[in-house]
């Protein structure tokens, strides 16, 4: 598992997240887990054309913000 942090600007606010990348993704567990201040927010897995989609959503953040986070993670070409 690899950890990294990302920040996304949404509605004039900066949101900081910790991303856990499970590099040995086996289809049982989602590839990326997202946390904000230690609280689970959502997880993502690769879909068609390597675009991430939400695997699990805790309902803590708005879907539009989660879409921006997914785009940010995708930009790292992981």
C-alpha positions as CSV (number, residue, x, y, z in Angstrom):
1,X,0.0,0.0,0.0
2,X,1.3,3.4,-0.9
3,X,0.0,6.7,0.7
4,X,-0.1,10.1,-0.8
5,X,-1.9,13.4,-0.3
6,X,-3.9,15.5,-2.7
7,X,-5.7,18.8,-2.6
8,X,-8.7,19.8,-4.7
9,X,-10.4,23.2,-4.9
10,X,-14.1,23.0,-4.9
11,X,-16.6,25.8,-4.3
12,X,-13.8,28.2,-3.3
13,X,-12.5,25.9,-0.7
14,X,-9.4,23.7,-0.7
15,X,-10.0,20.1,0.4
16,X,-7.1,18.0,1.5
17,X,-7.3,14.2,1.3
18,X,-5.1,11.2,2.0
19,X,-5.2,8.5,-0.7
20,X,-4.3,4.9,0.0
21,X,-3.2,3.1,-3.2
22,X,-3.5,-0.7,-3.0
23,X,-1.1,-1.4,-5.9
24,X,-1.8,-5.1,-5.8
25,X,-5.5,-4.5,-6.7
26,X,-7.2,-7.9,-6.8
27,X,-10.8,-7.0,-7.5
28,X,-11.9,-7.8,-4.0
29,X,-10.8,-4.5,-2.4
30,X,-11.1,-1.1,-4.2
31,X,-7.8,0.2,-5.6
32,X,-7.9,3.6,-4.0
33,X,-9.3,4.6,-0.6
34,X,-9.9,8.3,0.2
35,X,-9.7,9.8,3.7
36,X,-10.2,13.3,5.1
37,X,-8.8,14.0,8.5
38,X,-8.7,10.3,9.2
39,X,-12.3,9.6,8.2
40,X,-13.1,7.3,5.3
41,X,-14.8,9.3,2.5
42,X,-14.9,7.0,-0.5
43,X,-13.0,4.5,-2.6
44,X,-12.4,4.2,-6.3
45,X,-11.5,1.5,-8.8
46,X,-10.5,1.7,-12.5
47,X,-13.4,1.4,-14.9
48,X,-13.5,1.6,-18.7
49,X,-10.7,3.5,-20.4
50,X,-8.8,3.7,-17.1
51,X,-11.2,6.3,-15.7
52,X,-11.9,5.9,-12.0
53,X,-15.4,5.4,-10.6
54,X,-16.7,5.3,-7.1
55,X,-16.5,1.8,-5.6
56,X,-17.8,2.8,-2.1
57,X,-19.2,6.1,-0.9
58,X,-19.6,7.0,2.7
59,X,-21.8,10.0,1.8
60,X,-19.5,12.4,3.5
61,X,-18.7,14.6,0.5
62,X,-20.6,15.7,-2.6
63,X,-20.4,13.6,-5.7
64,X,-19.0,16.6,-7.7
65,X,-16.1,16.9,-5.3
66,X,-15.4,13.1,-5.5
67,X,-15.4,13.4,-9.3
68,X,-12.7,16.1,-9.0
69,X,-10.7,13.9,-6.7
70,X,-10.9,11.0,-9.2
71,X,-9.7,13.2,-12.0
72,X,-6.8,14.4,-9.8
73,X,-5.8,10.8,-9.0
74,X,-6.1,9.9,-12.7
75,X,-3.8,12.8,-13.6
76,X,-1.0,11.0,-11.7
77,X,-1.1,8.1,-14.3
78,X,-1.2,5.5,-11.6
